[in-house]
Amino acid sequence: MSNHIHLIIGSETENQSGIIRDLKKHTSKTIVKAIADNPQESRKEWMLWMFKRAGKRNINNKDFQFWQQHNQPIELNSNFLIEQKLTYIHNNPVEAGIIWEPKDYPYSRAIDYTGGKGMVDVILLS
């Protein structure tokens, strides 16, 4: 999905808010730099202007704002909820009309659940 992300995350040592904070900080800096450093990106000036404008509207930012400030965490405290949310995440690009089958979306881990191998190593939830 080009405008949002769904994650199932967990850690035995780090709390969820810390993981999300660090993920947003790292990815926003990396993505904004990649846009700024790409001379072939035709929308570069517009995107950087949008991120800078959003950043100025938020006192928590120094420069750019890439991610929204909020998230919508759901505690997955049962196998039913884990399966429900995993199915939702895998079907999200299908519902958006991007692909026909969840395993076909290159940025999803759905292929790993069908016996294939995706681009990133994952720990399968079972």
C-alpha positions in Angstrom: 0.0 0.0 0.0 1.4 3.3 -1.0 -0.2 5.5 1.7 -0.2 3.4 4.9 1.3 0.4 6.6 0.1 -2.5 8.7 2.4 -4.2 11.1 2.3 -7.1 13.6 5.1 -6.3 15.9 6.3 -7.6 19.2 9.3 -7.7 21.5 10.3 -9.3 24.7 12.4 -6.3 25.7 10.9 -3.2 24.0 7.5 -1.7 24.4 5.3 -1.1 21.4 5.4 2.7 21.5 9.2 2.6 21.5 9.3 0.3 18.5 6.9 2.4 16.5 8.7 5.7 17.5 12.0 4.3 16.4 10.5 2.8 13.2 8.9 6.1 12.2 12.0 8.1 13.0 14.3 5.9 11.0 12.0 5.4 8.0 11.0 9.1 7.7 14.6 10.3 7.7 15.6 7.6 5.2 12.7 8.2 2.9 13.0 12.1 2.9 16.7 11.8 2.2 16.1 9.4 -0.6 13.6 11.8 -2.2 15.9 14.8 -1.7 18.9 13.0 -3.1 17.1 11.7 -6.2 17.6 14.1 -9.1 15.2 12.1 -11.3 12.2 12.3 -9.0 9.8 14.6 -10.8 7.7 15.2 -7.7 10.6 15.9 -5.4 10.0 19.6 -4.7 6.3 19.1 -4.2 6.8 16.1 -1.8 9.4 17.9 0.3 7.2 21.0 0.4 4.3 18.9 1.6 6.4 17.2 4.3 7.9 20.6 5.4 4.4 22.2 5.6 3.1 19.4 7.7 6.2 19.6 9.9 5.6 23.3 10.6 2.1 22.6 11.7 3.3 20.2 14.4 5.3 21.5 17.3 6.8 18.0 17.9 8.8 18.3 14.6 12.0 20.1 13.7 11.6 20.0 9.9 9.6 17.4 8.1 6.6 15.3 9.0 6.3 12.1 7.0 4.2 9.9 9.3 1.0 10.9 11.1 1.4 11.3 14.8 -1.1 8.7 15.9 -1.3 5.0 15.3 -4.1 2.5 16.1 -2.6 -0.4 18.0 -4.6 -3.4 18.7 -3.4 -6.0 21.3 -3.4 -9.4 19.7 -4.0 -11.5 22.8 -5.5 -14.6 21.2 -4.9 -16.8 18.2 -8.2 -15.7 16.8 -7.2 -12.0 16.7 -3.7 -12.9 15.3 -5.3 -14.9 12.5 -8.0 -12.2 11.9 -5.5 -9.3 11.6 -3.0 -11.3 9.6 -5.7 -12.2 7.1 -6.8 -8.5 7.0 -3.2 -7.3 6.3 -2.7 -9.9 3.6 -6.0 -9.0 1.9 -5.6 -5.3 2.1 -4.0 -4.8 -1.3 -6.6 -7.2 -2.8 -9.4 -5.1 -1.4 -7.7 -2.0 -2.8 -7.7 -3.6 -6.3 -4.0 -3.7 -6.7 -3.6 -7.4 -7.0 -5.8 -10.6 -7.4 -4.1 -12.8 -4.7 -2.4 -11.7 -1.5 0.7 -13.7 -2.3 1.2 -11.5 -5.4 1.8 -8.3 -3.5 5.6 -7.8 -3.5 5.7 -5.8 -0.2 3.6 -8.4 1.7 4.7 -11.5 3.6 1.6 -13.4 2.4 3.8 -15.4 0.0 5.8 -16.8 3.0 2.5 -18.2 4.3 1.9 -20.1 1.0 5.2 -21.8 0.9 7.1 -19.2 -1.1 9.9 -16.9 -0.1 9.4 -13.1 0.2 11.9 -10.3 0.0 12.5 -10.1 3.7 13.0 -12.9 6.3 10.0 -13.2 8.6 9.0 -15.2 11.6 5.8 -16.9 10.7 2.9 -16.6 13.1 1.1 -19.8 13.7 
